[in-house]
């Protein structure tokens, strides 16, 4: 039993791995949202540890939703919607929610962007992603895997690799290794508009072979760019992949302050 290819889901069937994921996740004091519940292997283990009233499942596949409802009856809330359309602050206006799940790999980037947007409502998360994607997400500066999403994610969250999961733990068997990731919001929130900052970092990475200045020149006055860069200690030849997340934040803040003064 498998989802359609466009959903990019491989079902975890290794119960030992599922138990390790749940152990990494619990205890969880508040409500729990499972993304991509599939056949319910994590759901079943969660229900052994937490009340049914604490757990909500999200599953987009109608066939799987029907199976979940037959299996768990009315004891669980099951939402048959795309997780990307769900607003956590609306669902949990007065609580922080814990997120758990084997995330659909084909929409990993969109799911992390969703996590970034929903960060204010999230208490903690443990989920599984493609190892190569996690490598990009946690990549340090200086390499080809480091990108705009890496920068923003690393500033907003504290993340820890828990363990890798081999292809044989899934049905159908994927061709890749997976990684279980534990995530918590950073202790200090960013004092900038995160959406604007994310857009700025994307501009910096738009053509990786170009310098920051060539990527940003269409959007800022050249003398402002160079003056701000000099004040931040950046080289004229700097490329986006060379800047740390903290350096990006300092550069963006200084550039914003300069342009704001000129208005």
Buried (B, 14 or more C-beta within 10 A) or exposed (E): EBBEEEBBBBBBBBEEBBBBBBEBBBEBEEBBBBBBBBBBBBBBBBBEBBEBEBBBBBBBBEEBBEBBBEEBEEEBBBBBEEBEEBEBEEBBEEEBBBBBBBBBBBBBEEBBBBBBBBBEBBBBBBBBBBBBBBBBBBBEBEEEBBBBBBBBBBBBBEBEEBEEBEEEBBBEEBEBBBBBBBBBBEEEEBEBEBEEBBEBBBBBBEEEEBBBBEBBEEEBEEEBBBBBBEEBEBEEEBBBBBBBBEBBBBBBBBBBEBEEEEE
